[in-house]
């Protein structure tokens, strides 16, 4: 299934699943006006083709104790970009790593439970060979997260 082959029904299925993927196939089928068997077939195709990558609970990380969130811009020496990004992505406390344009090569989203934990994580990132410099921005409030994106 290529993106141009996704039809309106597939988009509606994706949107309904994004809103609540815990519903039964029968409930989901009713909301998109399909039989449960037809819905299951479409969902399997969406999963197999990679449009649906998995299912997860939406967590409140602040309530779970992650009081220190930061957006870190990272400058990486040329030729080592992917290797360094992979190393950063495997560090405990790194929620996301993005390859970006602009004055920095990468952005990492960090989530830590204490200032000391955040400081140690930033120092681990800076100690990685080919990381030239970082610029850290503290997150004060989360207004919208990527799991709330409605672009289907």
Secondary structure, DSSP 8 states (H G I E B T S, - for coil): --GGG--HHHHHHHHHHHH-TTS-HHHHHHHHT--HHHHHHHHHHHHHTTSS--------TTTTT--EEEEEEEEE-TT-HHHHHHHHHTSTTEEEEEE--SSSSEEEEEEESSHHHHHHHHHHHHHSTTEEEEEEEE-------GGG----
